[in-house]
């Protein structure tokens, strides 16, 4: 069955009247529609467009049968004679983030990338889940290449770059971001003044031999031009900076964990990520359960609940198996969890819910 691209009004019997009036045009701009019972007969997605806002909510609609022959342009095969009543889920796509961790010490195995782990957890809880994490070397061409790839991804709305903002020649992130965005580098005067004050205080405390700002210090105030916002960084000298390009926000943060976490929690999160809606997470934990026994069930759940992510995570040290369900609609996630609970009980396995 193929659904053509023509837009015609359809009457929804369980939708607010105002939504019904504006649905054809608004849905194309903001939502994705998945015809669940007939997904195997569809050649392509009915409607799939970019997310409209940080908050993702689900609405379940049931459309009446449309008697007019030209109400929808539908080519049917012998297996599907008519669309009478069907369930339709309208999805407001959630914003997705990507992380770029810069540093030879990371890819060389010298330093554990704890920043990406911490950011991924925070972003999931804030409603900006991470699609991809990349660790790359301190090479300008590689930084530019990775950032360009993230900017070209239509699903990614927020890019976080960490590391490579220090005072030494191997700190090349700001210059690489400037190249990727096609901008010049400039001395940000507020940052320069703050660095001067910090250097002077460190000299007075006996931590530095001279109160003069060095070329290395000045490197940290040289940032790509036209930032959307510059964070202060109360724990260090290198600033955190926000840029806007291709309808995305690019956050450039220091790699020192104390500085990154301070900027994120005290400045970045309340100003730029306050409007998100966290996904719902439910877990069932089994002891001495065989992971392979869940394979048929998880394949079934993929078909029945495409909007809920279901994964299995064994821990061979504790002999524990975690079945984790994640989605934007709490009711759908709970429904999946109940299916897992019931079906696993039929197999003689009882899980502990979390």
C-alpha positions as CSV (number, residue, x, y, z in Angstrom):
1,X,0.0,0.0,0.0
2,X,1.3,3.5,-0.8
3,X,0.1,6.7,0.8
4,X,0.5,9.6,-1.5
5,X,1.7,13.0,-0.4
6,X,-1.5,14.9,-1.0
7,X,-2.8,16.7,2.0
8,X,-6.5,16.6,2.6
9,X,-8.5,17.2,5.9
10,X,-9.4,14.1,7.9
11,X,-11.8,13.9,10.8
12,X,-10.3,12.7,14.0
13,X,-12.8,11.4,16.6
14,X,-10.5,11.6,19.6
15,X,-8.6,14.8,19.0
16,X,-9.2,18.3,20.3
17,X,-11.1,20.3,17.7
18,X,-8.4,22.9,17.4
19,X,-5.8,20.2,16.6
20,X,-8.1,18.7,14.0
21,X,-8.4,22.0,12.2
22,X,-4.7,22.6,12.1
23,X,-3.4,19.0,11.8
24,X,-2.7,18.6,8.1
25,X,-0.3,21.6,7.8
26,X,1.1,21.6,11.4
27,X,1.8,17.9,11.5
28,X,3.9,18.0,8.3
29,X,6.0,20.7,9.9
30,X,6.4,19.3,13.3
31,X,5.5,15.7,13.7
32,X,6.1,12.1,12.5
33,X,3.0,9.9,11.9
34,X,3.4,6.1,12.1
35,X,0.5,3.8,11.1
36,X,1.3,1.0,13.4
37,X,-1.0,-1.8,12.3
38,X,-0.2,-1.3,8.7
39,X,3.5,-0.5,8.9
40,X,4.4,-3.8,7.1
41,X,2.3,-2.7,4.1
42,X,3.7,0.8,3.8
43,X,6.5,1.5,1.4
44,X,7.7,4.6,3.2
45,X,7.0,6.7,6.3
46,X,3.8,8.6,6.0
47,X,5.1,11.9,7.4
48,X,8.6,12.4,8.9
49,X,9.9,15.9,9.7
50,X,12.2,17.6,12.2
51,X,11.4,18.1,15.9
52,X,9.5,21.2,16.8
53,X,10.5,21.8,20.4
54,X,12.5,20.2,23.2
55,X,9.5,18.6,24.9
56,X,8.2,15.4,23.2
57,X,4.7,14.3,23.9
58,X,2.6,11.5,22.3
59,X,-1.1,11.7,21.3
60,X,-3.1,8.7,20.2
61,X,-5.6,9.3,17.5
62,X,-8.2,7.0,15.9
63,X,-9.4,8.2,12.5
64,X,-12.9,7.3,11.1
65,X,-13.2,5.6,7.8
66,X,-13.1,8.0,4.9
67,X,-15.9,7.1,2.4
68,X,-14.9,9.5,-0.4
69,X,-12.7,7.8,-3.0
70,X,-10.4,10.8,-3.3
71,X,-10.1,11.7,0.4
72,X,-6.7,9.9,0.4
73,X,-4.8,8.8,-2.6
74,X,-4.3,5.1,-1.6
75,X,-3.2,2.3,-3.9
76,X,-4.3,-1.0,-2.2
77,X,-3.2,-4.6,-2.8
78,X,-5.3,-7.7,-2.3
79,X,-4.3,-8.0,1.3
80,X,-5.6,-4.6,2.4
81,X,-9.0,-3.6,1.0
82,X,-9.8,-0.5,3.1
83,X,-8.6,1.6,6.0
84,X,-11.5,1.6,8.4
85,X,-10.3,2.4,11.9
86,X,-6.6,2.4,12.7
87,X,-4.4,3.6,15.5
88,X,-2.0,6.4,14.7
89,X,0.8,7.7,16.8
90,X,1.9,11.3,16.3
91,X,5.4,11.8,17.6
92,X,7.0,15.1,18.4
93,X,10.7,14.3,17.8
94,X,13.0,14.8,20.8
95,X,16.1,16.9,20.3
96,X,19.3,14.8,20.0
97,X,22.8,15.6,21.1
98,X,26.2,14.5,20.0
99,X,29.5,14.7,21.9
100,X,33.0,15.3,20.6
101,X,35.8,14.6,23.1
102,X,39.1,16.0,21.9
103,X,42.4,14.8,23.1
104,X,45.3,12.5,22.2
105,X,45.3,11.3,25.9
106,X,41.7,10.0,25.4
107,X,42.2,8.0,22.2
108,X,45.7,6.8,23.4
109,X,44.2,5.2,26.5
110,X,46.0,7.4,28.9
111,X,42.9,9.2,30.3
112,X,39.4,7.8,30.8
113,X,36.8,10.0,29.1
114,X,34.7,10.6,32.2
115,X,33.3,13.9,30.7
116,X,31.4,12.1,27.9
117,X,29.9,9.6,30.4
118,X,28.8,12.4,32.7
119,X,27.4,14.6,29.9
120,X,25.5,11.7,28.4
121,X,23.7,10.9,31.7
122,X,22.9,14.6,32.4
123,X,21.6,15.2,28.8
124,X,19.4,12.1,29.0
125,X,17.9,13.3,32.3
126,X,17.3,16.8,30.9
127,X,15.6,15.5,27.7
128,X,18.4,15.9,25.2
129,X,19.6,12.3,24.7
130,X,22.9,11.6,23.0
131,X,22.9,10.0,19.6
132,X,26.7,9.7,19.2
133,X,29.9,10.1,21.1
134,X,33.2,10.6,19.3
135,X,36.7,10.7,20.7
136,X,39.3,12.2,18.4
137,X,42.9,13.4,18.4
138,X,44.2,16.9,18.8
139,X,44.4,17.3,15.0
140,X,42.8,20.3,13.4
141,X,41.7,18.5,10.3
142,X,40.1,15.7,12.3
143,X,38.3,18.1,14.6
144,X,36.9,20.1,11.6
145,X,35.9,16.9,9.9
146,X,34.0,15.6,12.9
147,X,32.3,18.9,13.7
148,X,31.3,19.2,10.0
149,X,29.8,15.7,10.2
150,X,27.7,16.6,13.2
151,X,26.5,19.9,11.6
152,X,25.3,17.9,8.6
153,X,23.3,15.4,10.7
154,X,19.6,16.6,10.5
155,X,18.7,14.7,13.7
156,X,21.3,16.4,15.9
157,X,20.2,19.7,17.5
158,X,23.0,20.1,20.1
159,X,26.7,19.5,19.7
160,X,29.0,19.4,22.7
161,X,32.8,19.7,22.1
162,X,35.1,19.3,25.1
163,X,38.8,19.5,25.5
164,X,41.7,21.3,23.7
165,X,41.1,24.8,25.1
166,X,44.2,25.2,27.2
167,X,47.3,27.4,27.0
168,X,49.7,25.0,25.1
169,X,50.2,24.6,21.4
170,X,48.5,21.2,21.3
171,X,45.2,22.9,22.4
172,X,43.7,23.5,19.0
173,X,39.9,23.2,19.4
174,X,39.0,26.9,19.2
175,X,41.0,27.4,16.0
176,X,39.4,24.2,14.5
177,X,35.9,25.3,15.5
178,X,36.5,28.7,13.8
179,X,37.5,26.9,10.6
180,X,34.5,24.6,10.7
181,X,32.1,27.5,11.2
182,X,33.9,29.7,8.7
183,X,34.7,32.4,11.3
184,X,37.7,34.4,12.3
185,X,39.3,34.2,15.7
186,X,39.1,37.2,18.0
187,X,40.3,38.2,21.5
188,X,37.2,38.1,23.7
189,X,37.9,41.1,25.9
190,X,35.7,40.0,28.9
191,X,37.6,36.7,29.0
192,X,41.0,38.4,28.6
193,X,40.2,40.7,31.5
194,X,39.1,37.8,33.7
195,X,42.3,35.9,32.8
196,X,44.3,39.0,33.8
197,X,42.6,39.1,37.2
198,X,43.1,35.4,37.8
199,X,46.8,35.6,36.9
200,X,47.3,38.6,39.2
201,X,45.6,36.8,42.1
202,X,47.7,33.6,41.5
203,X,50.8,35.8,41.5
204,X,49.8,37.4,44.8
205,X,49.3,33.9,46.2
206,X,52.8,32.9,45.2
207,X,51.6,30.4,42.5
208,X,53.0,32.3,39.6
209,X,56.4,34.1,39.2
210,X,55.0,37.0,37.2
211,X,51.6,38.9,37.2
212,X,51.9,39.4,33.4
213,X,49.6,37.5,31.0
214,X,51.6,35.2,28.8
215,X,50.9,34.2,25.2
216,X,49.7,30.9,26.5
217,X,47.2,32.6,28.7
218,X,46.0,34.8,25.9
219,X,45.4,31.7,23.7
220,X,42.5,30.9,26.0
221,X,40.8,34.2,25.2
222,X,41.1,33.8,21.5
223,X,37.8,32.3,20.4
224,X,35.8,32.1,17.1
225,X,33.9,35.3,16.3
226,X,30.2,35.9,16.9
227,X,29.5,33.6,19.8
228,X,25.9,33.3,21.0
229,X,27.1,33.3,24.6
230,X,30.4,33.1,26.5
231,X,30.4,31.3,29.9
232,X,32.6,32.7,32.7
233,X,34.2,29.4,34.0
234,X,34.6,30.1,37.7
235,X,37.0,27.2,38.1
236,X,39.6,28.0,35.4
237,X,40.7,30.4,32.7
238,X,39.4,28.9,29.4
239,X,35.8,30.0,28.7
240,X,32.9,27.8,27.6
241,X,31.3,29.2,24.4
242,X,28.0,28.7,22.6
243,X,27.7,29.1,18.8
244,X,24.6,28.8,16.5
245,X,24.9,27.3,13.1
246,X,22.6,25.4,10.8
247,X,19.8,25.5,13.3
248,X,22.0,23.8,15.9
249,X,23.7,25.0,19.1
250,X,27.4,24.1,19.4
251,X,28.8,24.2,23.0
252,X,32.6,24.3,23.3
253,X,33.7,23.4,26.8
254,X,37.0,22.9,28.7
255,X,38.2,19.4,29.1
256,X,39.1,19.6,32.8
257,X,36.2,17.7,34.4
258,X,35.8,20.2,37.3
259,X,35.6,23.1,34.9
260,X,33.3,21.4,32.5
261,X,30.8,20.3,35.2
262,X,30.8,23.7,36.8
263,X,30.0,25.5,33.6
264,X,27.4,22.9,32.6
265,X,25.5,22.8,35.9
266,X,25.8,26.5,37.0
267,X,25.5,28.3,33.6
268,X,24.7,26.1,30.6
269,X,22.0,23.9,31.9
270,X,19.7,26.6,33.4
271,X,20.1,29.0,30.4
272,X,20.0,26.6,27.5
273,X,18.6,23.2,28.5
274,X,15.8,24.1,30.9
275,X,12.9,23.3,28.5
276,X,13.7,19.6,27.9
277,X,11.5,16.6,28.8
278,X,13.4,13.5,30.1
279,X,12.6,10.1,28.8
280,X,11.0,7.5,31.0
281,X,13.2,4.6,32.0
282,X,12.0,1.4,33.6
283,X,14.0,-1.7,34.4
284,X,13.4,-5.4,35.3
285,X,16.4,-7.2,36.9
286,X,16.7,-10.9,36.8
287,X,19.2,-13.2,38.6
288,X,20.6,-16.2,36.7
289,X,18.5,-15.5,33.7
290,X,19.6,-16.6,30.2
291,X,19.7,-13.6,27.9
292,X,19.0,-15.6,24.8
293,X,15.6,-16.6,26.1
294,X,14.4,-13.0,25.7
295,X,15.3,-12.8,22.0
296,X,11.8,-13.7,20.6
297,X,10.1,-11.4,23.0
298,X,12.4,-8.5,22.2
299,X,11.9,-9.0,18.5
300,X,8.1,-8.9,19.1
301,X,8.4,-5.7,21.2
302,X,10.4,-4.0,18.4
303,X,7.4,-4.6,16.1
304,X,4.6,-3.8,18.6
305,X,6.3,-0.8,20.3
306,X,8.6,1.0,17.9
307,X,8.5,4.1,20.0
308,X,10.0,2.3,23.0
309,X,13.6,1.2,23.2
310,X,14.1,-2.2,24.8
311,X,17.6,-3.5,25.6
312,X,19.1,-6.4,27.6
313,X,22.3,-5.8,29.6
314,X,23.9,-8.8,31.3
315,X,26.4,-8.5,34.2
316,X,28.5,-11.7,34.4
317,X,30.1,-10.7,37.7
318,X,26.8,-10.3,39.6
319,X,24.9,-12.9,37.5
320,X,22.2,-10.2,36.9
321,X,20.4,-9.5,33.6
322,X,18.8,-6.0,33.2
323,X,15.9,-5.5,30.7
324,X,15.7,-1.7,30.3
325,X,12.8,0.1,28.6
326,X,13.1,3.7,27.5
327,X,10.7,6.0,25.8
328,X,9.1,9.4,25.8
329,X,5.6,8.3,26.9
330,X,5.4,6.8,30.4
331,X,2.2,4.9,29.7
332,X,3.8,3.1,26.7
333,X,7.0,2.3,28.6
334,X,4.9,0.9,31.5
335,X,2.9,-1.2,29.0
336,X,6.1,-2.7,27.6
337,X,7.4,-3.4,31.0
338,X,4.2,-5.2,31.9
339,X,4.5,-7.4,28.8
340,X,8.1,-8.3,29.7
341,X,7.1,-9.0,33.3
342,X,4.1,-11.2,32.2
343,X,6.0,-13.1,29.5
344,X,9.1,-13.7,31.6
345,X,6.9,-15.1,34.4
346,X,5.5,-17.6,32.0
347,X,9.0,-18.7,31.4
348,X,9.6,-19.1,35.1
349,X,11.6,-15.9,35.6
350,X,10.6,-13.2,38.0
351,X,12.2,-9.8,37.7
352,X,12.6,-7.0,40.2
353,X,11.2,-3.7,38.9
354,X,13.2,-0.5,39.3
